[in-house]
Amino acid sequence: MKKFALLFTVLATVVVLGFTSVGNVMAAKKEYEMVTPPQPTTSKDKVEVVELFWYGCPHCFKLEPYVERWLKRKPENVKFVRMPGMFRPSWEIHGRAYYTAEVLGVVDKVHKPMFEAIHEQKRSLSNEASIMALFKENGVSEKDFKRVFRSFAVETKLRRAKDMGQRYGARGVPAIIVNGKYRTGATQSGGNARVFKVVNELVKMESQ
């Protein structure tokens, strides 16, 4: 009788643990969505984390401090990539601004000022002249800006961003894509404070 009771207790524990494990997996899956089909990444030996954003998006602006903090302590095996969202024609000029900064190697100089100019200073930055003015304010010469803003290199990056945004199945910004397989953001994860906790868990999964 004692043996039967012990066996029953063990089996019950296994069942409970099994349901708990499944429950945790199901809960975790609510914090991200699968990218179907999975998309190729730009790095073979690292886990790629892509941030889809738009400078005019207030939610992207609010997420930015969390991005900056995460970048200071991100896993060593992560390659981080910013990618402008290209979901509307009017967003293209901001994508062009980002890739101009990337080609010129001045993302660190103008990325944050772009967000701040739009959301804190209420500048529209909706045309080439206004964007060039901001670049000049942050140490980029007019000559360099004009040389790159409508260059073939920027055009190529814009086409790829538009294509990949669709392939990732993103419906808006901000969105975080982990290794071409998982899509998450504040809505899925439960708020900005949890976004990169979910990202880190997905990175861990991909690192195994």
C-alpha positions, -999 to 999 in steps of 0.1 A, spaced: 0 0 0 29 24 9 46 15 -24 14 23 -43 11 56 -25 47 65 -32 43 56 -69 12 77 -71 29 107 -55 59 104 -80 36 101 -110 15 130 -98 46 151 -94 58 143 -129 24 152 -143 24 185 -125 59 193 -135 50 184 -171 20 207 -172 41 235 -156 68 231 -182 43 231 -210 26 261 -194 59 280 -193 66 273 -229 31 284 -239 35 316 -218 69 323 -234 55 318 -269 30 346 -262 59 370 -258 71 365 -294 59 353 -328 75 331 -353 89 345 -386 75 322 -413 95 312 -432 127 320 -413 149 346 -430 186 346 -437 209 367 -415 240 387 -422 262 368 -398 271 331 -397 289 330 -364 266 353 -343 230 356 -334 216 386 -353 192 410 -336 175 434 -359 156 465 -347 130 478 -371 123 515 -364 111 548 -378 123 581 -366 88 595 -366 74 568 -344 68 579 -307 70 542 -296 104 538 -312 116 570 -294 104 556 -261 121 523 -267 154 539 -276 167 543 -240 161 505 -235 180 498 -267 209 519 -256 211 502 -221 209 467 -237 236 475 -262 260 482 -233 255 447 -219 243 426 -248 255 390 -251 289 388 -268 276 365 -295 250 390 -307 253 411 -338 229 441 -336 215 457 -367 193 487 -370 169 487 -400 145 515 -409 109 504 -413 97 511 -449 60 504 -445 49 537 -460 63 559 -488 66 589 -464 89 569 -442 115 565 -469 132 598 -463 140 589 -427 153 555 -439 175 574 -464 187 596 -435 197 566 -414 215 549 -442 233 581 -451 246 582 -416 256 545 -418 275 549 -450 293 580 -436 300 562 -404 282 588 -382 253 569 -368 266 576 -333 265 613 -341 231 617 -356 209 587 -347 198 601 -312 196 637 -324 172 626 -352 148 612 -326 152 642 -303 147 668 -330 114 652 -340 99 642 -307 114 669 -283 121 698 -305 90 692 -328 110 696 -360 94 678 -390 126 666 -407 104 657 -437 127 668 -466 163 666 -476 171 702 -467 159 699 -431 177 666 -426 209 680 -441 207 709 -416 206 684 -387 235 665 -401 255 697 -404 246 706 -368 262 673 -358 295 677 -377 287 663 -411 297 685 -441 271 695 -467 294 680 -494 296 646 -477 258 646 -470 249 654 -506 274 629 -520 258 600 -501 221 609 -495 209 597 -530 238 574 -537 236 539 -551 248 525 -518 219 541 -499 194 531 -526 205 495 -523 201 495 -485 167 511 -488 155 483 -512 168 456 -489 151 472 -458 118 474 -476 121 438 -488 132 424 -454 105 443 -435 79 424 -455 97 391 -452 99 395 -414 61 398 -414 63 429 -393 31 450 -392 46 481 -378 74 495 -357 92 491 -334 98 454 -339 127 432 -329 137 402 -351 160 376 -335 181 355 -359 156 358 -387 132 334 -368 114 353 -340 96 386 -339 88 405 -307 82 440 -294 65 459 -265 31 445 -274 41 409 -274 65 410 -245 44 431 -222 61 465 -223 94 482 -231 110 470 -199 105 434 -209 114 436 -246 151 428 -242 145 402 -215 126 383 -241 153 391 -267 180 377 -244 160 345 -238 156 340 -276 193 347 -281 200 320 -255 177 296 -274 196 303 -306 230 299 -289 224 263 -278 
